[in-house]
Amino acid sequence: MPYHRYKPAHERVEVPHTDRAWPSARITRAPLWVPVDLRDGNQALAEPMDPARKRRMFGLLTGMGFKEIEVGYPSSSQLDFDFVRELAAPGAVPEDVTVVVFTPARRDLIERTFASIEGLPRAVVHLYTATAPTWRDVVLGHDRRELRALIMDAAGHVARLAEGRDVRFQFSPEVFNLTEPDYVLEVCNELTALWDASPDRPVIHNLPATVEVATPNVYADQIEYMHRHLDRRDAVILSVHPHNDRGTGVACAELALLAGAQRVEGCLFGNGERTGNVDLVTLALNLHSQGVDPMVDLSDIDEVRRVVEHCNRLPVPDRHPYAGDLVYTAFSGTHQDAIGKGLAHHAKRAAELGVPPEQAPWDVPYLPIDPADVGRGYQAVIRVNSQSGKGGIAYLLRTRYGLELPRRMQIDFSSVVQRATDGSGEEITAEQLWELFHATYLAPGETGALAAWSTRETGPGSHEFSGTLRSGRTLHGTGNGPLSALTAALAADGIDVDILHYAEHALDPGRGSRAIAYVEARVDGATRWGAAQDTSVLTASVHAVLAAVNRVLADVPG
């Protein structure tokens, strides 16, 4: 590959020398979120949103609690213009929400933009132009002085049109991250003065990593330089707009916040041109996972995803952080075992604290947040395929069917499942697991050779077992308990049975008053497990022994 054609970042990006403070900083509160799905995200779609999809997206964003929303590029198309005009209707925008409209630094397009917001109670007018050398030379044909004059002229026009209106100003030096820092600082400070920024009417300087070209620490250095040198800092909201060309958009945004940024523009699930804008969902839930209130509602993440997929006509991948179908799912056996134990420990800890599980501190292996926080259940947390182990299998049978398999039985059944899944490599559902468990361990005891049987206590520590085979032959044995009497009866009939392990428990109350018994037995030298369920513990125990015996007699593989 012709790697020699590309300059390394340090030859393209000028990074001011600063005594870095951001590496030791901490994010302790959410920034001002500004979703740009209706503008930047929309212009990246192969089929831009129609009015109905735009309205649905806007409703989603306001419902999630976003307070500032970029709603369009009204000078770019009649559709965008008309949508902004819809929002100007009384009651269309919640009282605590401010819309942002986007415009290039051209007088005619600025005027069209102001026409679109006529009647809106408040708005932010977002002025932009590209400032990086390649863009200046190749696209715009202006040197630094000429471009600065163009920006100041446009900004003055914005100020004049805003007189008497509740309009705030925003400026984006597009491709900030490839622009000379001293030039961006000069332009931004002149705009701060021109627009007469004050703490009660701050100016927004939005510094985009329009095309990501360097590691996130470089962007953080650039942001920290601006944060330290911007004039009237208390009258400026420092905003960032990272893209994801290198796959590190989220890291760029987080490091920028450490470096002094106060506002983040991005899209839900990272839609946008090329590899997309920074993902606001991931950023917000990253904060949530650190005990910081993200200040947006993602408690029903599946509904958020459904609306975004409908509006964008793009799928959210199964492995997308926090929102994908599989992100709270474990197939690996070791992961499943750890998660199952972690969930049990969490429930126990919640009970000890006397609080509901959803209020107890969260510390479960492999799950950075509680899936319930975002509206997910635990049903899909553990799923089984050929990579899975005993822990995941046992978890599914416990949570779906109330079975508490003994550890050695878990190991035995996992080998049964492994054989069943190895051929196809496909996932096996909880229902299929139950069917396989039933066929392997329960069914052999349900179709045994005994036509009738009974036990009775004949004296202290003495029991008697009597049974009749379907062939008519009778069985009889005595022992110190019902099961030892049964094994004695079987031994008298020529079947040597040694019970190695026995366990029983009540099944879930929702399944009625039933018990299940598990037996591991050595039968004529072969070891097998059997199980049975019944309203009587004794009956379940006897049939579990017979299930193990019949598996050996039928040469059922174990």
Salt bridges, closest charged atoms under 4 A:
GLU11 OE2 - HIS10 NE2 3.94
ASP40 OD2 - ARG39 NH2 3.81
ASP40 OD2 - HIS241 NE2 2.85
ASP40 OD2 - HIS243 NE2 3.70
GLU47 OE2 - ARG53 NH1 3.71
GLU47 OE2 - ARG313 NH1 2.48
GLU68 OE1 - ARG168 NH2 3.28
GLU68 OE2 - ARG263 NH2 2.54
GLU70 OE1 - ARG39 NE 2.67
GLU70 OE2 - HIS126 ND1 2.79
ASP80 OD1 - LYS54 NZ 3.12
GLU86 OE1 - ARG55 NH1 3.27
ASP96 OD2 - LYS67 NZ 2.50
ASP108 OD2 - ARG106 NH2 2.69
GLU111 OE2 - HIS157 NE2 2.88
GLU118 OE1 - ARG165 NH2 2.94
GLU146 OE1 - HIS142 ND1 3.77
ASP153 OD1 - ARG107 NH2 3.00
GLU180 OE2 - ARG136 NH2 2.86
GLU180 OE2 - ARG144 NH1 3.84
ASP182 OD2 - ARG144 NH2 2.91
GLU186 OE2 - ARG148 NH1 3.20
GLU190 OE2 - ARG148 NE 3.20
ASP196 OD1 - ARG232 NH1 3.14
ASP221 OD1 - ARG20 NE 2.72
GLU224 OE1 - ARG228 NH2 3.71
ASP245 OD2 - ARG274 NE 2.60
GLU265 OE1 - HIS241 ND1 2.66
GLU265 OE2 - ARG263 NH1 2.85
ASP279 OD2 - HIS320 NE2 2.68
ASP302 OD1 - ARG376 NE 2.84
GLU303 OE1 - ARG306 NH2 3.15
ASP325 OD1 - ARG305 NH1 2.85
ASP337 OD2 - LYS341 NZ 3.04
ASP373 OD2 - HIS288 NE2 2.99
GLU427 OE1 - ARG383 NH2 2.58
GLU431 OE2 - ARG400 NH2 2.41
GLU446 OE2 - HIS438 NE2 3.33
GLU464 OE1 - ARG456 NE 3.12
GLU464 OE2 - HIS476 NE2 3.57
ASP493 OD2 - ARG473 NH2 2.81
ASP498 OD2 - ARG522 NH1 3.28
GLU520 OE1 - ARG408 NH2 2.64
